[in-house]
């Protein structure tokens, strides 16, 4: 049985392919960052802070500022969280960019890292620029509201889901490789 028969990729080929596309991957992350910032600018320009526009019975556009992390975690921590979350997001983005340079196992993992970089930097830019993250998407049902979020948050959560899929071997299964032959 060869490593290829169990779905493993030769590390050197993976690294070379990743390095050859690294600038393209960083460009994709930058595109996600620009898209996120463009939507946030449009919301901030056209919707006064605190206003709500009902779009459907379960979805509103809002303009709120979140000084904390996801679900307003640490929102009332006194200000230190702005700097800590900024450093964390920037450091995470650099670490993921280095990992992409070194090579990752597959396309799901690559896409996840690109999404995480774009999303994290989208929120880092907000924290550096205005001290809080602009959130504008509000899902609700029967008076219960999910915490407002933004496009960068969607990139981050979607990327985390891709990493979970990659960890469970979804990419290997999608290629049609039978993992049961390893016995």
Order of alpha helices (4+ residues) and beta strands (2+ residues): alpha-alpha-beta-beta-alpha-alpha-beta-beta-alpha-alpha
